[in-house]
């Protein structure tokens, strides 16, 4: 059994993970990536017992906030700042 070190590296990686990392990456704008995200969203909907749409995002919380403001407001929005991150 290997010790688990939570440090920047180098660390031991399981063989199956190394083999998967050796395969070509999926382009984020391809149909394959869209299908992967759709499949993940559908599984999450089942996991959370919801019929509502689940949105996956690889951004920070700030990225999701910007997306919400840009996509979900028509004219005006009330934006309240709480602390340094809230003022962004």
Secondary structure, DSSP 8 states (H G I E B T S, - for coil): ------SSS-----HHHHHHHTS----TTSHHHHHHHHHHHHHHHHHTT--S------S-HHHHHHHHHHHH-SS-------HHHHT-
